[in-house]
Amino acid sequence: MENESGASTAIEVKGGVQTYGGRYVQYNVLGNLFEVPSKYVPPIQPVGRGAYGIVCCATNSETKEEVAIKRIANAFDNRIDAKRTLREIKLLCHMDHENVIKIKDIIRPPEKDEFNDVYIAYELMDTDLHQIIRSSQELTDDHCQLLGSPEESDLGFLRSENARKYVKQLPCVPKKPFSHKFPDASPIAIDLAERMLVFDPSKRITVEEALNHPFLSGLHEINEEPTCPSPFIFDFEQSSLSEEDIKELIWRESLNFSPDE
């Protein structure tokens, strides 16, 4: 609720503290402040964490859906991290496929001027890719660099001169035949892997070619492989956006999820 001066006053509720007249609730999750709209009801509990921050599960009381809410703390402290957040939002909002996780909500911050943390609500999954591929085995040289060092003609797609210089100064490593590394793999599996694992993206096998490859013939079902109706626009990647510019763009994305608020 608000006091006579108009400032927000906190009110304790079960598991958290109401703020902004009850429109939002603050929770303490593993020592991290988690402030979400009151429609996201407890239990608010952690399901993952990383360099970006923490992910908690909650229930949307309006839709009865369980969601995973990721809090990206201090999202606009530097331009690279801010643009990474914007990129993730734009890519996932553009895609619409049952095998791609969906963004359910980009939580609009209660005050635009005090907008520092980004909260993104995703559909709640049973697990994530990290848990699936996680291994306790240490990486060694036997696990690396199969493709060998790229040729000069493979570096054209690198727009950064510094990136090209860095790659060129790396030790020269010869390419290792996949068939020698994986002697028990079938020839068609080796063929697909060699066509996909190519340094220059323009020289890799296309998605359509990969789906039609003999190795995937038993899984290929054209009616279940929709094509995106429009290309993804990377305009924001080319422009010199400041942290404030990116903040404004993410604010606009949040409006698409709650236009009536």
N, C-alpha and C positions, 0 to 999 in steps of 0.2 A: 504494500500500500504506500501512498505518498503522504508526507507530513505537510504542514502548512506552507513550507517553503517550496514544495514541489519535489523535494528529493525523495528517492526511493528508500523505503524502510523495509528491512527484512523481517519475515515472520516465520517461525519455526513450524515445519510440517514433518510428518513421518518420514524419516530417512533423509531429510534435507531442509532447506530454508527457502521460503518463498521470497521472490524479489520482483520488482517492477509491478506492484499491485497484484501479485499472484500469477502474472503471465509467465514468469520463468521460475525455475527452482534450481538452487545450487546444491550440489552433492559433493562430498569429500570422498574421492575414490583413490585409495592408495596414496593419500597425501596430495592428490591433484584436484584442483577445482574443476568441477564439471557443471556448467550452467546451461540448461536446456529448457525449452518451453514446457509448461505444465502438462501438456498433452502426453508427454513421454513419462510414463509412470514406472515406479519401482517394480521389481528390484533392478536398480542400476548397478550392474556388477561388471568387472573387467573381463574381457575375453581375449585381449591381446595388447601388445605394446611394441613400440619401435622407436627409431630415432625421431619420427614425426610427433610422437606423443602416445596417447592411450586410446584403446577402443573398448567401449562398454556396450552391453546389450540392454535393451529397454523395450517397453511395449507402447505402441501408439494407441492411446485409449480411444481415438476416433475411428481408426480402421481395424483395431484389434490385431494388427500385425506386429510381430517381433522384428526389431531392427538392430543393426550394429551401428553405433554412433562413434565416429572417429573425431577426436579433438586434435586439431593441429595448432599447438600453442605458438604464440608470437609469429604467426604465419607471414608477416610482412617485414620481418627484421632485415631480410636481404632479398634482392631481386631474383636470384636463382631459385631459392626455395619457394618464393611467392609464385613464380611462373610455373614451377613444378605442380603446385597445388591447382592453379588455374588450368593447366594442361590436363590433369587427371579429371577435373570436373567436366571440362568441355568434351573430352573423349568419351567418358562414360555416359554423358547426357546425349551424345550423338548416336551411340550404339544402342540397338534394340534387338537383343538376341537372348534366347533362354540360357545359353551357356556363358553369357557375359553378365557379371554382377551388375545390378541396377542401383542407381542412386534414387532413394526414396524421398530425400529431402536435403536441401542445403539450408540449414537453420539460419534464419535471418537474425542477426544480432539485435539486441534490444535497443542499442544506441549506435547509430552509424559513425558518429564522431569518436566513439570509444571501441571501434571495431578492430580487435587485434588477433583474436582466436577464431579459427574456422571450424565449424562443426558440420560434418557430413554424415547423413544417415543412409546406410545401405541395407539391402535385404540381408537378413541374417542367414549365414551359411553354416553347415555343420563343421567345416574345417576350412583351411586356406592352403594355398599352394606351398607355403613355407613348411607347414606340417607334413604335407604329402611327400616332399622331396628331401626333407631333413635327414641328414646322415651324420653319424658320429665319426665317420672315416675322415682322416686328415687328407687334404689335397697335397699331392706330390707332383714332381715333374712328369710322372707317367700319365697324369690326368690332363696335361696341357698340350698351348701354342700350336694340333693335327693339321691345321690348314697351312702351316708354314708362314713365312713372312710374305706380306702382299707385294705384288709387283707395282711398279710406278704407275701403270695404267689403272690399278685398283684404287688409287688414292684420290681420284678426281672428285668423288662425291663429298670428300671432307672439305667443308667451306672454310674452316679455320686453318690459317697458315701455321699456327702454333701446333695444332693437332697433327698436321702433316709432318712437320719437323720432328715431333715427338715419335711418331711411328717410324720415321726413317732412321732415327738414331738407335732404335732397338736392335739387339743382336740378330743377325740373319739366321733364320731357322728353316731348314728344308721341309717341304711338305711330306707327310707320312701317308702312304696309301691306307685308306680306311680298311681295306680287305686284310692288311697285315695286322692292324690293330684289333680288328674284330673278325677273326678267322671263322668263327662259328655262325656269323650272321649270313642271312641269305643274300645272294647277289642283288635282288631287287631292293632289299632294305638298304644295302650299301649305296646303290645308285641314287635312291631318294635322299639319303643323308648327304651325299656329296653334292647333290644339286641344291640342297637347302642351305648347307653350311658353306657359304661363299662370302668372302669379306665385303665385296662391293654389292650393295643391295640391288643395283640395277641388273646384275648378272645372275641373281638367284632365280630359282624356279618360281613362277607365279603361283598364286593361290589356286587358280583354276587348273593349272598344269599339275600341281601337287595332288589336288583332289582326284584328278583323272589318272594319276600314276598307278601302275599295276599293283604296287604294294598296298594301296588303299582301296582297291577295287571292291573288296568285301565290305567296306564301311561306307562307300560312296553312295549317297542317296540325295539326288538333286532336289527333290521336293522339300528336304529338310535343311537345305543349305542356301538360305536367302542371300541375295546380293543387296548391299546397302544402296538405297535409291539415290543418294546424293553423296558426293565426296566430302570428306572432312576438310574444313577450312583452317589452314594454319596461319592466317593473317597475323594473329597476335604473336607468333613466334618470330616474325621478321621485323616487327617494329621495336623501337627502343622504349619500352614501357618502363615507367618508374614504379616503385613500390606502391605509391598512391594510385597510379593508373590501374595496376593489377587489383588493388583493393576495390576500386570502383567496379571493375568488371565482375569480380566475384560477388559483390553486392547485387549487381544486376541479375546474375544467375540465381541468387537466392530469391529474388522477386518472382521468378517464374514458378516457384513452388508454393508461394503464398501471396498471390496477387491481391487478395481481398483484405489482408491484414493492414 
